[in-house]
Amino acid sequence: MKKICLVGCGNVGSRHLQAIAKMDYAVAVEIVEPSQESTKLGKQRLAGIDYNKESEFSWLESIDETEKPDLTIVATTATGRADLLCRLAKMNHSRFMVEKMVCQSDEEYERVLNAFDKQNAKGWVNTNPRCFASYQRLKNYFADSDRIHLSVTASNVSALGTNTVHYMDLFSFFTDDYNIKLSGDFLIDEIFPNKRGSHLMEFAGTVAGNIKNGSTLTLSFLPSDNLPTVVNIVGDKKHIIIDETNQKILDMVNHEDEKFSFVYEHASTLTIKITDDILEKDSCQLTTIEDSRILHKEIFRIFNSHINKITGKQMEICPIT
């Protein structure tokens, strides 16, 4: 029986739990969650689905209680996650799916990669829109475009800091290039509260990016409570506009397939395929932790620069999760 360790069972971790509980084959799952509130949430969500009753679930309060698993899913907040990942690698956890952000500084990222390299560990970052069947189909649709422009408009309730890495990664998926140069010149001159804690920050406004071939990225998360998340992809003589929130195509130009649709795939189902691929193939469609570092480094740079502009503080970490 394959062994899976889930570290963190809050809002996101409990969705991963629902997914791995529905695997076609039985798995032994160790859930590490010291918070009684999050443990209660995880158990409620597990009880609310039809899952594989042959699977085994153990609830633990510390990673010190874990046994070496075949896969470790880390769904804690980014604060302190670098130390956690290094400890897990030292304890012979060797295959990881890690929630974004992986950590909060490039120095922390370097420590994680060094720990993984020393222990021969592998990891993937759960920036999962690239795994959506709809986006994979669209990548093929735009494959004949020399350059693309990808833009996103959303409410800042959706959290620009937290979600920038998702859409940077999606842009990298379409362009096969992680070397995105970002600008935060059009961020709103205000620091916003983060719902996950007073030690974290959020941002609003526009982030712009480009790569060497001239393809461009624009992310506009605006101070409004009722904007849907709309993704616009423009290529050579074609474009598509997607309402992610309501899962529908708003407009599509120069296409032959009238039946094209968009489905937003949530962790409670998408994690099934990702987990199965890692367990069976030692690989998956997610970005590797090494490649995602390039994206993280740019995010740290522009948001820390913005914090310095607003507050005058030089940040050692980037306080997003």
C-alpha positions, 0 to 999 in steps of 0.5 A: 500500500502506497504511503502519503503524508499530508502536512497541513489540513486547513482549507487547502490541505483538506481539499488535497485530503479529499482527493487522495481519499478518492484514489482508485487504489487504497493508500495509507495517509498520515495527516499532520495537523496540530490545530484542532480546528483544522483537524476538525475541518479535515475530518468533516470534509473527509466524512462528506465524500464517498471515499475508498474505505480500504484506505487508512488515515492517521491523524498526527500532531508532529512530523516527528511521528511520521514514517517515510512516505512515498509522497509528501504533500505540504499544504502549510502557509509559506511562513516557516515552510523552508525550515519544514521542507529541510527537516522533512528531507532530512527525515528521508521524505523524498518526493514532494508536492508543495503548495505555493508560495514555496517559501518567502525569500530566495535565500530560503529557496536556496536552502530548500534546493540544497536540502533536496539535492543532498537527500536526492529528493524531488519536488513539484509546485502546485501551480496547477492551472497548467494541468487543467485539460482546458488550458492544455487544449488551449496551448495546442490551439495557440502553438502556431503563434510566435508570440502571445499576450496573456492578461488576467483581470480579477478582484484583489479579493482574489489576492494578487500577491498569492496568485501572481505565481499561478498565472506566471506559471500558466504563461510559462506553460504557454511560452515554454519560458520561465525567464519572465521579467516583471514590473510592479510600476503599476501596483496601487500605492497601498498595502492590503491586509492578508486574510491568513494573518497580520504578519502577511501582506497583500497587494492590488493593481497591475503587474506586467511581464515579458519574455525574450521573444516579445510575449507579454503578461499582464495581471490586474487585480483591482480593488473591487469585490465583484469582478470575476476572474477573466483570462484573455489570451491573444495569439496570431490572428486568434484570441480567447476570453475566459471567465474562470469564475463562471467557467465559460467562454466569453469570446473566441476568434478564429476557431473551428471547434464550436464545442470548446468549453472551459472547466475550472479543475479544483484540488479536490479532484485534480490532485488525484491525477497529480498524486497518481502520476507521482506515485506511478511515474515519479513525475507529473505535469506540475512545474518542478521546484527548481524551475519555479524558483525563477518565478518566485525570485521575480515575485520576491523582487517586485513585491519587496521593492513595492513594500520598500517604496510604501513603508521604507522598510527593506524586507528580508522575506516577502510576506505573502503565502 
